[in-house]
Amino acid sequence: MVLRSLRRSLLIIGLGIITLIVIRDIAQTHGLSDLCSALVNPKRLYHCDEMKVITEDGFVLGVQRISSSAAQGDKRQPVFLMHGILSGGDTWLLNSPDQSLGFILADAGYDVWIGNFRTTNFCHGHILYTSKDKEYWDWSFQELAEKDLISMVEYAYKTTNMRLHYIGYSQGTQAALAALSQGMLAERIDKVVMMAPVAYLKHTATPIGILAARLQLDRVFNGLRVFSLNTKTTAGRQYVDILCPAWNDRCFNIWVNSFTGVNCCINASRRAFYDAFETQDTSTKNLRHLAQLYRRGTFAKFDYGADENMRRYGVSFAPDYDLSKVPTGKMLIIHGEKDVLADVDDVSMLKEQLPQGYRSIFIQEYAHIDFIIGYNANTKVYRDILHFLSE
Ligand SMILES: *[C@@H]1O[C@H](CO)[C@@H](O)[C@H](O)[C@H]1NC(C)=O
């Protein structure tokens, strides 16, 4: 017992130090920014277009649109896919066409739209700032909801002139819930699928949560003027490799699992391929916001402190997102028992706050990443999504 808790403490401290070192490394811009040629065109059976959408606060986001040249019908129903934290739109295309939701939807005849949040690989920067500027990293999921999501969905809606089905994963659900709770987005979307949904983080048992709460790491970052998180820089990569050498899959699995829960169904022989895309940049302010949720057990806007809250929100505290305002009549929630980011108790809290009407599917053996790159997610999850969308 003592040994276990000692080992746990050492692991937490070790991860803390390594995370700090990784994060201190300055973000670099990645060469990879064309998702179509990276993951779609080689397979040829699909049309894939790259588009740019500029948010109201100046970020230039990449959006991709994919459809199958084999599928019939000219008025195709658009589906909008929104990825999670530390990754990008590649999330939906990383496995074979019969295993990846992006391709599966295109094959089923949908007009597939893939969103990319700011500062990911498929974001094309900012009209004024570069990644070296503090302002470039001055955002949390609040801006992802109110700026990025709104701009991208609006663009897809205007282009297709149709309401979209929305499928979010992880932070892609969190941003959607934040937007929907404020009356945004609802007029543009039809059905909603929430995969591994994250609103509350009260019960999460990931090192991010524990570090944030115990060591107040988010405050440390801010004090150090460290504004972005990136494991893909040379130094970042080296520290991940020191922690877990490239050849040691078991170690790597423990490292990944400690953040996501024990994933049952990841194809280990594809690790190098997944590694080429993940992880992608996020801001430490985004992590600070998540840490606030963890510490307080709330689902609320970013807390700036009394004065700034008063200026921004008109009240001295950070207002809660009112989940009772989220329309749930056409919503499907899918979550997994082994998921420690979308923890079962946190998802229960979310369900209690949402109005009745949603449907829910519980996958016993799934943890956080199984939902997007699980080799059997096609039969465990995506088949039900297709069914729900076509009803
Ligand atoms: C795992 O990945 C390898 C290499 O891409 C592939 O050949 C194999 O079919 C995959 N296995 C499963 C179960 O999908």
The ligand as an SDF file (V2000), in Angstrom:
LIG
                    3D

 14 14  0  0  0  0  0  0  0  0999 V2000
   -2.9100   -3.3330  -37.7000 C   0  0  0  0  0  0  0  0  0  0  0  0
   -2.0950   -2.5330  -38.5520 O   0  0  0  0  0  0  0  0  0  0  0  0
   -1.4170   -3.2570  -39.5410 C   0  0  0  0  0  0  0  0  0  0  0  0
   -0.4680   -2.2990  -40.2140 C   0  0  0  0  0  0  0  0  0  0  0  0
   -1.1180   -1.1730  -40.6940 O   0  0  0  0  0  0  0  0  0  0  0  0
   -2.4390   -3.8690  -40.4780 C   0  0  0  0  0  0  0  0  0  0  0  0
   -1.7790   -4.6250  -41.4810 O   0  0  0  0  0  0  0  0  0  0  0  0
   -3.3700   -4.7840  -39.6830 C   0  0  0  0  0  0  0  0  0  0  0  0
   -4.3890   -5.2630  -40.5270 O   0  0  0  0  0  0  0  0  0  0  0  0
   -3.9890   -4.0100  -38.5310 C   0  0  0  0  0  0  0  0  0  0  0  0
   -4.7840   -4.9020  -37.6870 N   0  0  0  0  0  0  0  0  0  0  0  0
   -6.0660   -4.6870  -37.4160 C   0  0  0  0  0  0  0  0  0  0  0  0
   -6.7100   -5.6710  -36.4710 C   0  0  0  0  0  0  0  0  0  0  0  0
   -6.7090   -3.7730  -37.8870 O   0  0  0  0  0  0  0  0  0  0  0  0
  1  2  1  0
  1 10  1  0
  2  3  1  0
  3  4  1  0
  3  6  1  0
  4  5  1  0
  6  7  1  0
  6  8  1  0
  8  9  1  0
  8 10  1  0
 10 11  1  0
 11 12  1  0
 12 13  1  0
 12 14  2  0
M  END
$$$$
